[in-house]
Amino acid sequence: MFAEKACNLIKELSRNEGVLPPYNMDLVKEVCTEIKLLDEQNKSDGAAVANESGIANYSNELYPTLRVGVAAVKRNVRCLMAYHYNRLRTLRTMRWEFGSVLPPDVKANLNSNEIEWFSKYSRSLTKYMMSLGDEGLNLGVNLRPPKSLYIEVRCLVDYGKYELSDGTVLLLKKDSRHFLPRSECEELITQGVFQHIV
Amino acid sequence: MSYNSSYSPNYYSMDDILATQERIPCKFLQKVPRMGRLNPSTEENDLKEGTDLELPLWLAIDCSMGRQPVVAPELPKIFKENYREILKADANAVDLHKFSLYFYELGSYVKGFDHRQEVHNILLHTFITRFRLIMDLANNSESDPSIQQKLDMLERRIYAAGHAAASKLNKWLLESGAQLEAAVLVTNHKKRKRVDDDLIGWN
């Protein structure tokens, strides 16, 4: 059956909702080969059909074959496009949730174009946020209305040194507790380094 | 977070792609040269006029359009009279997941093949009857989780959205939502990692 492989790509993505599976280079290549083969055949069929003029086009014996062939190419292209598009959407969400640095095991699943896209997206986003207001505005923080200026957090991982905006350097160890300005630690909470203690 | 789940005519929708992959019975109205391999039961090179074959929905739709359709699609069996009777009797008791993963999407595509609008009516009837069940489920998630298995993909999304909204509301009422949390993707990523680490630990 046509476009079976292309559909497998989509199935693979839909099974892995919320994470990025490794970029399936082999399957993508196979789909591309299928498209090329179909396209060559369509071209030769199309030439045969086009030789006859006007209404006779439809009565050509090869006309139905051509229709099936074109439909298969369209389907294959759609699956390929959807595969890449939906991967990029997840990647975009990851920029907002993980921040500008991806964990290495996530990065290992991307292909080189996707890595390039991510860094470009990240750069334009930073540029945009810097252009807001007088000193720039970080759109990734203050997503919930603050109740107090300082909050208590617990560190969940051995993070190492972390510099606050006033220049103080903190050593973040696993299970250490800190009382910090909310604005300083909101991003680290989103990234799962801190846990907010209420 | 979910991948794009909006419906046709969304070109990139994965649900739509998967729904149009379902096979429906078709009859060929014209001879199709060199497409014999579509039919696994013969070894002939050409596909004969009058062959009955199950084709994926995307191909069936594309080839049944126009002034000279190549195939005539028929209703899949889950939308035929017998099955419609079952749904009419009590839609709540039916395991829709077993009928088809994309019952409603498939239905809205094939309803055009039935001129008496029966499919149209049964889709509406099924959805309206089962919606109450889904709403109940979403608000009382402690009840039997296995009932979720009986929902089709559209219903599952509605259930998940309803469930998330209900728990958000609860949280806001109890704690006024002041606690800061890790992002969803980050939490998922950590959970996965934990499983992977455990597996490595075992080896």
Interface residues (C-beta under 8 A of the other chain):
Chain A: M1 F2 A3 C7 I10 K11 L13 S14 E17 G18 V19 Y58 E61 L62 Y63 P64 T65 R67 V68 A71 A72 K74 R75 R78 C79 M81 A82 Y85 N86 R89 T90 T93 M94 W96 E97 F98 P103 D105 V106 R144 K147 I151 R182 E186 I189 T190 Q191 G192 Q195 H196 V198
Chain B: M1 S2 Y3 N4 Y11 Y12 S13 M14 D15 I17 L18 Q21 Q30 K31 V32 P33 R34 M35 L38 P56 W58 L59 D62 C63 R67 Q68 V70 E175 S176 G177 A178 Q179 L180 E181 A182 A183 V184 L185 V186 T187 N188 H189 K190 R192 K193
